Amino acid sequence: MYHDFADLYDRIYSDKDYEAESAQLAEIVTAHNPDATTLLDVACGTGGHLVHLQDRFECQGIDLSAEMIEVARAKLPDTTLHVGDMTEFDLGTRFDAVICMFSAVGHLKTVDRLDAAIARMAVHLAPRGILAVQPWIDPADWLVGNVHMDTYEDDEMKIARVSVAEPVDRGRVVMELLVGTKAGVTRLRDEHEMGWFTRAEYEAAFEKAGLAVRFEDMAPTTRGVYIGTAE
Ligand SMILES: C[S@@+](CC[C@H](N)C(=O)[O-])C[C@H]1O[C@@H](n2cnc3c(N)ncnc32)[C@H](O)[C@@H]1O
């Protein structure tokens, strides 16, 4: 998962407005605690948000994929980045803000693992800390057989990525990519066993971690975030 695609990831999501999302996140954090100075990005991927948040906060990031972290490190040479699993990490330090964006929690698949990850994030919150977690798709919007395509092109590379939503457990996404360069066309396949969760399941995970929870819209950029704050 992701390992083979880390160097393609930023191209596939080149239209995603990380800058605007990061500005919205910074606003949410600052509205909660104007003195917030530290931020942890959990499942930070290639560092799309950290690149924009590093000017405002002292940032760290963590991701399961060493390959994604390697891409992030090239963009963020001065930022501490860790390879680790969000369900069991312990960085031994606390942050004013912890974020987990772009549906990364969907990879957790089960409610038990969602609970474990939210609990680990909560443990890393400083007093007056704030947790922002962007959910994966709402089960009501999960359309079995839905076919989606992303494309990218520049002078050196063309990519077509087609995905199909399958009716396995809480959702499986099968993706195939065609990547064309002057060396030829490569075909890659990736299967993401995912987990959609209900609003009640997200809220319960925050509450079990001792956090008050609310949902905050982030239109027009993303599908919003669950916000957790210490009581
Ligand atoms: C869709 S990407 C989102 C990356 C980044 N947050 C962004 O906005 O571009 C999902 C990320 O979750 C990471 N991930 C999946 N399972 C994880 C886990 N158990 N612990 C930490 N990271 C995980 C993947 O390696 C991948 O980088």
The ligand as a MOL file (V3000), in Angstrom:
LIG
                    3D

  0  0  0     0  0            999 V3000
M  V30 BEGIN CTAB
M  V30 COUNTS 27 29 0 0 0
M  V30 BEGIN ATOM
M  V30 1 C -4.4250 9.0930 1.4620 0
M  V30 2 S -2.8290 9.1350 2.2170 0 CHG=1
M  V30 3 C -2.9400 10.7040 3.0820 0
M  V30 4 C -1.5760 11.2920 3.3110 0
M  V30 5 C -1.5720 12.7420 3.7980 0
M  V30 6 N -2.2520 12.8780 5.0830 0
M  V30 7 C -2.2020 13.6620 2.7630 0
M  V30 8 O -3.1040 14.4240 3.1150 0
M  V30 9 O -1.7370 13.6540 1.6180 0 CHG=-1
M  V30 10 C -2.9860 7.9710 3.5330 0
M  V30 11 C -1.6930 7.7940 4.3210 0
M  V30 12 O -1.9730 7.0070 5.4650 0
M  V30 13 C -0.8260 6.2360 5.7390 0
M  V30 14 N -1.2110 5.1570 6.6490 0
M  V30 15 C -2.0300 4.1120 6.3920 0
M  V30 16 N -2.1630 3.3290 7.4770 0
M  V30 17 C -1.4040 3.8990 8.4560 0
M  V30 18 C -1.1200 3.5750 9.8060 0
M  V30 19 N -1.6470 2.4810 10.3840 0
M  V30 20 N -0.3230 4.3830 10.5130 0
M  V30 21 C 0.2370 5.4900 9.9420 0
M  V30 22 N 0.0090 5.8540 8.6570 0
M  V30 23 C -0.8040 5.0750 7.9220 0
M  V30 24 C -0.3610 5.7780 4.3660 0
M  V30 25 O 0.9830 5.3160 4.3670 0
M  V30 26 C -0.5670 7.0650 3.5630 0
M  V30 27 O 0.5770 7.8730 3.5530 0
M  V30 END ATOM
M  V30 BEGIN BOND
M  V30 1 1 1 2
M  V30 2 1 2 3
M  V30 3 1 2 10
M  V30 4 1 3 4
M  V30 5 1 4 5
M  V30 6 1 5 6
M  V30 7 1 5 7
M  V30 8 2 7 8
M  V30 9 1 7 9
M  V30 10 1 10 11
M  V30 11 1 11 12
M  V30 12 1 11 26
M  V30 13 1 12 13
M  V30 14 1 13 14
M  V30 15 1 13 24
M  V30 16 1 14 15
M  V30 17 1 14 23
M  V30 18 2 15 16
M  V30 19 1 16 17
M  V30 20 1 17 18
M  V30 21 2 17 23
M  V30 22 1 18 19
M  V30 23 2 18 20
M  V30 24 1 20 21
M  V30 25 2 21 22
M  V30 26 1 22 23
M  V30 27 1 24 25
M  V30 28 1 24 26
M  V30 29 1 26 27
M  V30 END BOND
M  V30 END CTAB
M  END
